[in-house]
Amino acid sequence: MQSPSPFARIGTRGSPLALAQAKLVRSLLAKAHGLAEETIEIEVFSTGGDRSQAENTTLSAIGGKGVFTKEIDEALLAGRIDIGVHSSKDVATAMPPGMVLAAFLDREDVRDAFISVSVKGIDNLPEGARFGTSSIRRAAQALRLRPDLRIVPFRGNVHTRLQKLLDGVADATLLALAGLNRLDEAHRATAILDPDDFMPAPAQGAIALAIRTGDQRLAEIVAPLDHAPTHSAIAAERAMLAVLDGSCRTPVGALSGLSGTMLTLKGEILSLDGQTSFRAEAQGSDPQVLGETVGKDLIAQAGEDFLRRWSH
């Protein structure tokens, strides 16, 4: 006798954080549809981004954000899984044909956390301290405040990076508070950074659910999990990033807030050394238009010379 087909099959990366996020999605789906969690399967994938962690290179050097989703995307399009669960900031701006981000869970805290085993904040780091990050955004923002810092490569999952601090690979690092919260590791944070000073990555803190375009059954399955304010904010931030991706790969930050039906979006681009930066802000009710407006404003301010000089 054959086992009954699963209600849905979720695809995820295998890191502790990715698994925690996939299990959260499974729990919420089961609750929304009155099912036992066992009827929803989780399939774990090793992505190119995961396999490259030991190389300690920047994401831009190995192909950009899509390296963390490619294998899951392929399984989704082939029908092996029904839902791809992703950290939204890892999803490439241009989605593969045949896929759509259909739902976003209620967004977690967007801020970055400063973590060190020796000092309380970035201002307290000694001259020439080693700052561990492979994020060009975090490196630029740190160097803006402390140009004396030495940036050292620092990839790996949350627990790997925490262990690297204990092992003395770096004196401090930044991690997304959302990930720490989801792993019950928020107590590791030495300080929580002001998002106006350290603007988060576009789409940071939001879990995205990808399905096949035109799959009405799956659209209806994930619909109860979609948090409308988060969906609007992420749409605006991704629209801004799409405009910038057309011109450069420079450090980018985004911060959005919703008041009634009006969405406010702040955007920032920086030089790799953090010493030059530009900011733009706008309000609107259409996330796509708002994101494009802020992105174009940033490009207009920075100028093509800046974008060519700091493209990465």
Beta strands, then each sheet from edge to edge (+ up, - down):
strand 1: 8-13
strand 2: 40-45
strand 3: 83-87
strand 4: 99-104
strand 5: 112-115
strand 6: 130-132
strand 7: 150-152
strand 8: 172-176
strand 9: 191-192
strand 10: 207-212
strand 11: 252-259
strand 12: 262-270
strand 13: 277-284
sheet 1: 2+ 1+ 3+ 10- 4+
sheet 2: 7+ 6+ 8+ 5- 9+
sheet 3: 11+ 12- 13+
end
